[in-house]
C-alpha cells in the first residue's frame, strides 16, 4: 500500500474516533463511518447552537456502500428519527428507513407535524405498501383529530397512489373545506378528477366541485375571498370544458366556456375564442378576441396582450382576411420584438396569399 493511502486511512480512522468520543453539548448526534479510502469531509454541527440539524454528517451524497452504521446518542426523538430516516431513504437502506419511520410514529402518534413528515417521506419513493401505510396512519390520526386538513390531504395522496380515486377526491375536498385558501388542495382535486379519464365519473366530479364553489359564493356575498372563489370556479369550468371537448361534446364545451367568461371575461374570452376556432366558428372567435383586446388595460402581463393579436391574426389568416392578419402580426411584433424570426415568415406567407387573390381578380 502506498504511503499516501496509508496516511489517508490513518486520517480517516482518526476522524471516526474523534466523532465517536467528542463531547456533545446537546442531547444527541449522528456519526457516520466511511469504508472507502480517502479523506472524509465532515461537517460538525453544535446541537445547542443549531438544534434543527443535530448531526455529524458527510457532505458527500449518502450512499449505502459508504455506510457501516449510524449511531444515535441520547434519548430517541421522533424528529431526529425522521431526519435519519430521510438519509436512509436517500441511501436506499429500506429496512432502517422503515424502522425509523415506524418508531417515530409510535413515539408521537398525535403530533401532526410528525405525521405529515412521516407520510411525506413514505410518499417520496412510494410503492403500494407504503401508500397503504400512509392511508392507515392518517386514518388513525383523523379518527382523533377530524379537523386536520394536512392529514386529509396526506390521506388523499395515499389513496390516489392505491387507486382509490373516489375516496381520494373526498379527502382532498374535505381538506379544502377546512382550509379553503390552500391552493395545493384545489390542484389536488383537479389532478384526481383528471385521473378518472374521459368518463362520466370525471364529469360528475367536476360538477361536484362546481356546486361546492358556487355554494361558497352564495354563502356570503361579501366574503373576503370572493374573487379567489370566482377564479377557481371559472378554472373548474375550464377543466370541465376540456373534458367535454376531448369527448366530442361541442355544445357542453361551449356552455362551460361561456360560464367561465361570465365569471372572468377579461381572462377567459381568449379561451372561448380558442374553442370557437377549434370548431371553425371564426366570426364568434373574432368577436371574443375583439372584446378581449378592448379589455387590454386589465391584463397584467405584456405577453398576454401580445398573444391576443397573434391569435386574432391566425384566425384572420384562416378566414382569408390577409390585410387584417398582417396588421395584427405587426402589432404583435411591436409588443414582442424578439418574435420577429418566427412572425416575419407568417407575414410573408400572408402577403403572398394576398397577392394571389389580387392577381386572380
N, C-alpha and C positions, 0 to 999 in steps of 0.2 A: 504493500500500500504506500502511495506517495506521501511525502511529508505534509503536503497541503491538505490531503484528505484526512490525515491523522489529526492535524490541527483543527480542521473543521469539525470532526466528530467530537473532539475534546470540548470545543466551544459549544457545540450543540448540547452535549450532556451537562455542561456547566449551567446552561440556561434552564434546562429541565429541572435540575436540582435546585437552582435558585428559586424557581417558581413554586416548587413543592414546599420549601421551608420559609419563604419570605413571610414575615409577619403581616397579617391583614388588619386593616383599620376598620373594616366593616364586618358584616356577618357572613359573607360568602365570597366565593371567587371560582373561577374556572381555569384549570391548567390543561393545555393540550400538548401532547408529546408527539414528536415527529420522527418518522422512520428514515426518511430519505436523507442522504448526506447533504451537506451544505449548511450555510449559516442561516438559522431560522430568524425571521424578523418578528419580534414580539412587540405588542403594544400593551403596556401595563397601565391599567387604569385604577384610580383610587376609588373604591366603592363608596366612601363617605362623600367625596367631592362630586362624583358622578354616579349617583345611585341607579340611574337608568341603564347603565352599561357596566354591571359588576362582573367583568370578565377579563381574564388574561387570554388573549387570543392572537392567532397568527393573522397577519394582514393578507396573506395569500388566500386563494379560494379554499374553502373547507372541503377536502376530498377524502373519501374512505381509505385510500391506500396510505394516507399520511398519518392516520389517527390510531393510536393504540388505546387511549382511554380519555375520558373527560371526567374530571373529579370535582364534585360539588362539595364545598367546605362550608359547614354550618347548617342551620335548620332549613328544611325544604320550604320553598315559597312557590306558589303557582306561577307568578310572573316570571321567575327565574327558570322554572321548568319549561315554560313555553318558549322562552328565549333559547334555551338549549335545544329544545325540540326543533326550532327553526333551523339550527345548524345541522342537526341530524338529518332533517328533510333535505337540505341542500347537498349533504354528503351521500344521500341515498341509504342511510342506516335506518331502515324501516322499523325494525323491532324496537330500537331505542327511541325513535320518534314516537311510536305508538305508546310506549311505556310512559314517556314524559307527559304526553298529552293526557293520557288516562289518569295519571297521578294528579295532575293539576286540576282536573275536573272533580276528582274525589276530594281534594283539599278545600275547594271553594265552589260548590255546586250552585250557589246563589249569587255569585259575583258576575254581573252582566258583562263587564269588560273581559273577564277570563273566558266566559262562554263564547263571546264573539271572536276573541283572538284565537281560541282553540278551533272554532269552526272555520275561521279564515285559513288557518294552517291546513286543516283537513281538506278544504276545497282547493288548495293551491295545486296539488297534484292528485286530483280526485280519481277514485275508482268507485265502483258500485258499493263496495263495503264501507268505504269512508263516507260516501254520501248518505248511506243508511245510518251510519253513526251520527252524522250531523243531524239528521231528522230525529233520531232518538234523544240526543242531548237537548236540542232546542224544544222538543215536545215536552220533555220533563221540566225544563225551565219555565216554559209558557204556562204549564199547569199551576205553577206557583206565582208567576208574575205575568198576568194576562195583558198588561199594558206596555210590554216591551216591544217597541217597533223594530229595533235591531234584531231581536230574536225571531220575530215573524219573517223578516227579510232573509235571515240566515236559513231558516227552515224552507223558505221558498226556493232558495238556491239548491238546497239539498234535494228537495222534491223534484225540481226541474232535472237535476242530474239523474235521478232514479226513473224519470219518465212519467212521474205523476203530475201531469201538467194542470189538471183541474184544481187539485189542492194547492199546487204551487201558485197558481193565479190567485186563489182565495187568500193565501198568506200574504202575497205582495199587495193585494188590495187592503187587507187588514192593516198592514204596516203603514200604507198611505193614509188610511183613515185616522190612525193615531197621530201621525206626523205628516200632514198634508203638504208641507213645504219641502220635503226631501225629494229632490229630482231623481235620485237613484231608484227610489221605489216606483216612480212613474215609468221610467225607462224599462225597469224590470217587467212591468205589466205588459208593455208593448212587445218586449222580447219573447215573453211566454206565449202571447197570442200568435205571434209570427210562427212559433214552433208548431202550432196546430196545423199550419199549412193552409192551402186554399180549400177550406172546408166550411160547412155550415156552422160548425162549432166555433171557428175563428170569428165569423160574422157575429154570432151570438155574444161572444166575449167582448168584442169591440163595442157592441151595443150596451153591455153591462157598464163598461167604463163611461160611455157617453151619458147614460142615465145617471150615474153617480156624480159626474162633473156638473151636469145640468141641475141636479138636486142641490148641490152645494151653491150654485149660483142663485137659485131661487131662495135658498135658506136665509140669506142675508144680503140684500141688495147693496148695502154699504160696507160690506166686509173689506178689510184692508188688502186681501189677496184676490180681489175680484178679477183684475187684469191677468193675474197669474193663472187663475182657473179658466178664464176665457181662452188664454193661449193654449193650455193643454187640451181643452175641449176641441178647439179648432185643429190642433195637431192630430187628435184622435180621429176626427172626421177625415183627415188626410190619409191616415193609416187605413181606415175603412175604405176610402176611395181607391187606394192602391190595390187592396184585395179584390174589390169589385172589378176593377179594370183587368186584372190578371185572370179573373173568372169569366170575362166577357160580358159583364152586366153593365152595359153602357148607361142606361137611364139611372141606375142606382149610383154609379160612379159620379155622374154629373150632379146628382142630387146632393151627394156628400160633399162634393167640391163647392157647391153653392152655399151649403151651410157654413163651411169654413170661411167663405168670402163674406157672408153676413156678419160673422164674428170679428174677423180681422181683414177687411178688404185691402188695406194698403200692403199687406204681405201676401195674401193668398190669391189675389187676382191673377198673378203670373202663373200660379199652378193650375188654376182653372183654364187659363189661356192655353197652357201646355196640353191639358186634356182635350180642349176643343180642337187643337191642332192634330192631336192623335186621331181624333175621329173625323178629321178633314172638314171641320166646321170653321172655315177660315175667317169668315166675316165676324163670327162670335169671338174668335181668338183676337182679332184686331181690336174689336170693341173693348175687350178686357184689358188689353195692353195699353190702349189709349187712356183708359181710366187710371191704370197703374202709373203711367208716366206723368199724368196730371197730378198725382199724389207724391211725386218725387221728393219734395222737401221733407216728407215724413221718414224717408229712408235714412238710415244712419251710415251705411256703407256705400262708398263710391262705386264699388263693384256691382252692387245691386242696381244702382241707377243705370250703369252702362249696359248691364246684361239685358235690360228691357229693350233697349234699341237693337241689340243683336238679335234677340228672339223675334221682334217685330219685323226686322229686315229679312230674316229667314222665311217668315210667313208671307211677306210681300213677294219674295222671290218665288215661292211655290205657286202663288196666285198669278205670277206673270206680271206683277206691277214693279218693274225693274227700276224705274225712276225713284219710287219711294224706298225700295230696298237699298239702292246706292246711297241715298240721303241718310238712312238710318245707320248703315255701315260706317259712313263717315263720322256721324255723331258718336258712334261707339269708339272709333279710333281717337277722337278728340278727348274723350274721357279716359281712354286706356291706350296711350301712345305706344306702349310696349307690345301691343297686339298687332301691329302693322304686318308682321311677317305672315300671319295666317288670315288676316282680314283682306289684305290687298288682293290676293288671288280670287276671293269671293267677288270683290268689286269688278275685277277684270272679266270674270265669267258673266256677271250681270250686265256689264257694258256690251259684251259680245252678243248676249241674248237680245239686248235692246236694239242693236244694230241689225240683227237678223230680222226682227219684226219690222223695222223701218224699211229694210230692203224689199221685203215681201209686199209692202204697201206701194 
